Amino acid sequence: MSKDLSKTQLKPEHPDRKTGYERILTDPAPPWFVELYPGGDGRGFLQKLDRHAVSFHHRSNDRLVISFDNIGVVNDLSFAREPWGWKFFRDHNWSHMGIFARTKAWFRDEEIIDYLEAKSHEGFFEQFGQVVLTGSSMGAFGALAFSPLIPGATVIAFNPQSTLDERLVPWESRYNFGRIQNWDLPYGDCAESVATVGRLYVLFDPFFTPDKLHAQRLAGPSTIFLKTWFSNHFAAPMLRKLGLLKPLMIGAMDGTLTEAEYYRMFRARRTLPWYMRGIDERGREAHPALVKAARRRFKTLRRARMQQAETETGGSKT
């Protein structure tokens, strides 16, 4: 096949960017594509748009999860790129629609709006017993913003922006490229989406002011706020480190996750160095004695946890 390629295809002008043809020759196909290619065992489709792409894996009519990209992957041109959460949803045999983004535009684009509206109008989402929309940061905005297309859906939003419309959130100074997009397009304010959701889980760090202000705009009768202290803008990575992300997602989807249960689970943070650093950074000047006591308690708990892990590991080998 390489003999059929032109010099431009084999040697693109940009030294850090491979052409699609080069990637075919050097990179393996992504696991999600293995289900969808003509010889694969799965059912579904890949829809390529100008600035977005949509993958769909049909596995069961019981539950569909729709996930949205965050800005951390928009420049990833590799074949290895996966829809957000794909492995987790596959392992549980849930149908999955992954919304890929190729720009940091917060889905302020008529093409993706028209696409999802068309799916809603044709009754695509109605074939599933439950629909869950989820994502982190920009992806969390997308999940909640488009949830009115599926009234009664569950939304799990990690560090969501409620909008980047400067007329509504003049205090938001992050995401320059996102703020200059067309916020007069539909689905531009997640505060308007809250009324149509079945359940909305919002995870955020109350000490991180921008995310806290966005969360306050998402209050409603179906909103459940779950605080991830000292996670900054990285609630999902912190929960993953604690081994809580998957059980949290399952509990939220099943409707069994309560605030009390979440905070019981989140006590695991007490042995996480990330969490202790947050306490230290925030309190060492104003409350040095309390921070010192917290550090001693952290060392005691962490030592006990490590000893327990060693005991359990030793026991499993016998």
KAFENKA-V142378 format. One record per residue. N is the residue number from 1. RES is the residue in one small letter. SS is DSSP state (h for helix, s for strand, l for the rest). PSI is psi in radians with two decimals (NA if undefined). Layout:
BEGIN
n=N res=RES ss=SS psi=PSI
n=N res=RES ss=SS psi=PSI
END
This chain:
BEGIN
n=1 res=m ss=l psi=-0.62
n=2 res=s ss=h psi=-0.45
n=3 res=k ss=h psi=-0.38
n=4 res=d ss=h psi=-0.06
n=5 res=l ss=l psi=2.55
n=6 res=s ss=l psi=2.94
n=7 res=k ss=h psi=-0.62
n=8 res=t ss=h psi=-0.69
n=9 res=q ss=h psi=-0.66
n=10 res=l ss=h psi=-0.54
n=11 res=k ss=l psi=1.45
n=12 res=p ss=l psi=2.69
n=13 res=e ss=l psi=-0.72
n=14 res=h ss=l psi=2.11
n=15 res=p ss=l psi=-0.36
n=16 res=d ss=l psi=0.09
n=17 res=r ss=l psi=2.15
n=18 res=k ss=l psi=2.62
n=19 res=t ss=l psi=2.90
n=20 res=g ss=h psi=-0.66
n=21 res=y ss=h psi=-0.73
n=22 res=e ss=h psi=-0.71
n=23 res=r ss=h psi=-0.61
n=24 res=i ss=h psi=-0.68
n=25 res=l ss=h psi=-0.51
n=26 res=t ss=h psi=-0.43
n=27 res=d ss=l psi=2.46
n=28 res=p ss=l psi=2.75
n=29 res=a ss=l psi=2.56
n=30 res=p ss=l psi=2.60
n=31 res=p ss=h psi=-0.64
n=32 res=w ss=h psi=-0.51
n=33 res=f ss=h psi=-0.45
n=34 res=v ss=h psi=-0.55
n=35 res=e ss=h psi=-0.47
n=36 res=l ss=h psi=-0.30
n=37 res=y ss=l psi=2.81
n=38 res=p ss=l psi=-0.52
n=39 res=g ss=l psi=0.04
n=40 res=g ss=l psi=2.90
n=41 res=d ss=l psi=-0.18
n=42 res=g ss=l psi=3.04
n=43 res=r ss=s psi=2.51
n=44 res=g ss=s psi=-2.71
n=45 res=f ss=s psi=2.87
n=46 res=l ss=s psi=2.11
n=47 res=q ss=s psi=2.04
n=48 res=k ss=s psi=2.12
n=49 res=l ss=l psi=-3.08
n=50 res=d ss=l psi=-0.87
n=51 res=r ss=l psi=0.06
n=52 res=h ss=s psi=2.94
n=53 res=a ss=s psi=2.70
n=54 res=v ss=s psi=2.14
n=55 res=s ss=s psi=2.54
n=56 res=f ss=s psi=2.20
n=57 res=h ss=s psi=2.02
n=58 res=h ss=s psi=2.01
n=59 res=r ss=l psi=-0.56
n=60 res=s ss=l psi=2.62
n=61 res=n ss=l psi=-0.04
n=62 res=d ss=l psi=-0.75
n=63 res=r ss=s psi=2.32
n=64 res=l ss=s psi=2.25
n=65 res=v ss=s psi=2.24
n=66 res=i ss=s psi=2.06
n=67 res=s ss=s psi=2.60
n=68 res=f ss=s psi=2.45
n=69 res=d ss=l psi=2.66
n=70 res=n ss=l psi=3.07
n=71 res=i ss=h psi=-0.25
n=72 res=g ss=h psi=-0.27
n=73 res=v ss=h psi=0.02
n=74 res=v ss=l psi=-0.44
n=75 res=n ss=l psi=0.12
n=76 res=d ss=l psi=1.93
n=77 res=l ss=l psi=0.06
n=78 res=s ss=l psi=2.73
n=79 res=f ss=l psi=-0.37
n=80 res=a ss=l psi=-0.22
n=81 res=r ss=l psi=2.34
n=82 res=e ss=l psi=2.74
n=83 res=p ss=l psi=2.62
n=84 res=w ss=l psi=2.14
n=85 res=g ss=l psi=0.21
n=86 res=w ss=h psi=-0.82
n=87 res=k ss=h psi=-0.75
n=88 res=f ss=h psi=-0.79
n=89 res=f ss=h psi=-0.65
n=90 res=r ss=h psi=-0.78
n=91 res=d ss=h psi=-0.41
n=92 res=h ss=l psi=0.13
n=93 res=n ss=l psi=0.59
n=94 res=w ss=l psi=2.48
n=95 res=s ss=s psi=2.60
n=96 res=h ss=s psi=2.27
n=97 res=m ss=s psi=2.07
n=98 res=g ss=s psi=2.18
n=99 res=i ss=s psi=1.88
n=100 res=f ss=s psi=2.45
n=101 res=a ss=s psi=2.41
n=102 res=r ss=l psi=0.06
n=103 res=t ss=l psi=2.84
n=104 res=k ss=l psi=0.86
n=105 res=a ss=l psi=0.13
n=106 res=w ss=l psi=0.58
n=107 res=f ss=l psi=0.48
n=108 res=r ss=l psi=1.21
n=109 res=d ss=l psi=2.28
n=110 res=e ss=h psi=-0.52
n=111 res=e ss=h psi=-0.77
n=112 res=i ss=h psi=-0.55
n=113 res=i ss=h psi=-0.84
n=114 res=d ss=h psi=-0.68
n=115 res=y ss=h psi=-0.88
n=116 res=l ss=h psi=-0.60
n=117 res=e ss=h psi=-0.71
n=118 res=a ss=h psi=-0.72
n=119 res=k ss=h psi=-0.69
n=120 res=s ss=h psi=-0.79
n=121 res=h ss=h psi=-0.54
n=122 res=e ss=l psi=-0.01
n=123 res=g ss=l psi=0.31
n=124 res=f ss=h psi=-0.77
n=125 res=f ss=h psi=-0.31
n=126 res=e ss=h psi=-0.23
n=127 res=q ss=h psi=-0.17
n=128 res=f ss=l psi=2.46
n=129 res=g ss=l psi=-0.61
n=130 res=q ss=s psi=2.48
n=131 res=v ss=s psi=2.28
n=132 res=v ss=s psi=2.28
n=133 res=l ss=s psi=2.40
n=134 res=t ss=s psi=2.85
n=135 res=g ss=s psi=3.10
n=136 res=s ss=s psi=2.37
n=137 res=s ss=l psi=-1.98
n=138 res=m ss=h psi=-0.65
n=139 res=g ss=h psi=-0.60
n=140 res=a ss=h psi=-0.65
n=141 res=f ss=h psi=-0.84
n=142 res=g ss=h psi=-0.73
n=143 res=a ss=h psi=-0.80
n=144 res=l ss=h psi=-0.65
n=145 res=a ss=h psi=-0.71
n=146 res=f ss=l psi=0.01
n=147 res=s ss=h psi=-0.48
n=148 res=p ss=h psi=-0.33
n=149 res=l ss=h psi=-0.25
n=150 res=i ss=h psi=1.28
n=151 res=p ss=l psi=2.40
n=152 res=g ss=l psi=0.00
n=153 res=a ss=l psi=2.78
n=154 res=t ss=s psi=2.40
n=155 res=v ss=s psi=2.26
n=156 res=i ss=s psi=1.88
n=157 res=a ss=s psi=2.04
n=158 res=f ss=s psi=2.09
n=159 res=n ss=l psi=0.93
n=160 res=p ss=l psi=2.60
n=161 res=q ss=l psi=2.35
n=162 res=s ss=l psi=-0.52
n=163 res=t ss=l psi=2.87
n=164 res=l ss=l psi=0.29
n=165 res=d ss=l psi=1.98
n=166 res=e ss=l psi=-0.36
n=167 res=r ss=l psi=-0.43
n=168 res=l ss=l psi=-0.56
n=169 res=v ss=l psi=1.21
n=170 res=p ss=l psi=-0.28
n=171 res=w ss=l psi=-0.17
n=172 res=e ss=l psi=1.97
n=173 res=s ss=l psi=0.04
n=174 res=r ss=l psi=2.98
n=175 res=y ss=l psi=1.11
n=176 res=n ss=h psi=-0.78
n=177 res=f ss=h psi=-0.65
n=178 res=g ss=h psi=-0.65
n=179 res=r ss=h psi=-0.44
n=180 res=i ss=l psi=0.06
n=181 res=q ss=l psi=3.05
n=182 res=n ss=l psi=1.72
n=183 res=w ss=l psi=0.13
n=184 res=d ss=l psi=-0.14
n=185 res=l ss=l psi=2.76
n=186 res=p ss=l psi=2.78
n=187 res=y ss=l psi=0.69
n=188 res=g ss=l psi=-0.16
n=189 res=d ss=l psi=1.92
n=190 res=c ss=h psi=-0.34
n=191 res=a ss=h psi=-0.48
n=192 res=e ss=h psi=-0.24
n=193 res=s ss=l psi=-0.34
n=194 res=v ss=h psi=-0.60
n=195 res=a ss=h psi=-0.37
n=196 res=t ss=h psi=-0.14
n=197 res=v ss=l psi=2.67
n=198 res=g ss=l psi=-0.92
n=199 res=r ss=s psi=2.46
n=200 res=l ss=s psi=2.04
n=201 res=y ss=s psi=2.14
n=202 res=v ss=s psi=2.05
n=203 res=l ss=s psi=2.23
n=204 res=f ss=s psi=2.83
n=205 res=d ss=l psi=1.99
n=206 res=p ss=l psi=-0.24
n=207 res=f ss=l psi=-0.14
n=208 res=f ss=l psi=1.77
n=209 res=t ss=h psi=-0.84
n=210 res=p ss=h psi=-0.77
n=211 res=d ss=h psi=-0.61
n=212 res=k ss=h psi=-0.74
n=213 res=l ss=h psi=-0.68
n=214 res=h ss=h psi=-0.75
n=215 res=a ss=h psi=-0.68
n=216 res=q ss=h psi=-0.49
n=217 res=r ss=l psi=-0.15
n=218 res=l ss=l psi=0.23
n=219 res=a ss=l psi=2.48
n=220 res=g ss=l psi=3.02
n=221 res=p ss=l psi=-0.39
n=222 res=s ss=l psi=0.10
n=223 res=t ss=s psi=2.30
n=224 res=i ss=s psi=1.97
n=225 res=f ss=s psi=2.25
n=226 res=l ss=s psi=2.01
n=227 res=k ss=s psi=2.36
n=228 res=t ss=l psi=1.30
n=229 res=w ss=l psi=2.35
n=230 res=f ss=l psi=0.31
n=231 res=s ss=l psi=-0.18
n=232 res=n ss=l psi=-2.22
n=233 res=h ss=l psi=0.44
n=234 res=f ss=l psi=0.98
n=235 res=a ss=h psi=-0.84
n=236 res=a ss=h psi=-0.80
n=237 res=p ss=h psi=-0.66
n=238 res=m ss=h psi=-0.79
n=239 res=l ss=h psi=-0.61
n=240 res=r ss=h psi=-0.73
n=241 res=k ss=h psi=-0.59
n=242 res=l ss=l psi=-0.09
n=243 res=g ss=l psi=0.39
n=244 res=l ss=l psi=-0.20
n=245 res=l ss=h psi=-0.81
n=246 res=k ss=h psi=-0.86
n=247 res=p ss=h psi=-0.57
n=248 res=l ss=h psi=-0.80
n=249 res=m ss=h psi=-0.76
n=250 res=i ss=h psi=-0.78
n=251 res=g ss=h psi=-0.70
n=252 res=a ss=h psi=-0.73
n=253 res=m ss=h psi=-0.69
n=254 res=d ss=h psi=-0.23
n=255 res=g ss=l psi=0.24
n=256 res=t ss=l psi=-0.17
n=257 res=l ss=l psi=2.07
n=258 res=t ss=l psi=2.87
n=259 res=e ss=h psi=-0.76
n=260 res=a ss=h psi=-0.76
n=261 res=e ss=h psi=-0.72
n=262 res=y ss=h psi=-0.85
n=263 res=y ss=h psi=-0.46
n=264 res=r ss=h psi=-0.79
n=265 res=m ss=h psi=-0.69
n=266 res=f ss=h psi=-0.10
n=267 res=r ss=h psi=-0.31
n=268 res=a ss=h psi=-0.31
n=269 res=r ss=h psi=-0.38
n=270 res=r ss=h psi=-0.31
n=271 res=t ss=h psi=0.20
n=272 res=l ss=l psi=2.10
n=273 res=p ss=h psi=-0.67
n=274 res=w ss=h psi=-0.80
n=275 res=y ss=h psi=-0.73
n=276 res=m ss=h psi=-0.67
n=277 res=r ss=h psi=-0.67
n=278 res=g ss=h psi=-0.75
n=279 res=i ss=h psi=-0.77
n=280 res=d ss=h psi=-0.81
n=281 res=e ss=h psi=-0.63
n=282 res=r ss=h psi=-0.54
n=283 res=g ss=h psi=-0.08
n=284 res=r ss=l psi=-0.51
n=285 res=e ss=l psi=-0.77
n=286 res=a ss=l psi=-0.57
n=287 res=h ss=l psi=1.11
n=288 res=p ss=h psi=-0.66
n=289 res=a ss=h psi=-0.73
n=290 res=l ss=h psi=-0.68
n=291 res=v ss=h psi=-0.69
n=292 res=k ss=h psi=-0.75
n=293 res=a ss=h psi=-0.70
n=294 res=a ss=h psi=-0.65
n=295 res=r ss=h psi=-0.70
n=296 res=r ss=h psi=-0.76
n=297 res=r ss=h psi=-0.69
n=298 res=f ss=h psi=-0.79
n=299 res=k ss=h psi=-0.69
n=300 res=t ss=h psi=-0.84
n=301 res=l ss=h psi=-0.71
n=302 res=r ss=h psi=-0.69
n=303 res=r ss=h psi=-0.74
n=304 res=a ss=h psi=-0.67
n=305 res=r ss=h psi=-0.73
n=306 res=m ss=h psi=-0.68
n=307 res=q ss=h psi=-0.70
n=308 res=q ss=h psi=-0.72
n=309 res=a ss=h psi=-0.69
n=310 res=e ss=h psi=-0.70
n=311 res=t ss=h psi=-0.80
n=312 res=e ss=h psi=-0.66
n=313 res=t ss=h psi=-0.74
n=314 res=g ss=h psi=-0.65
n=315 res=g ss=h psi=-0.54
n=316 res=s ss=h psi=-0.34
n=317 res=k ss=h psi=-0.27
n=318 res=t ss=l psi=NA
END
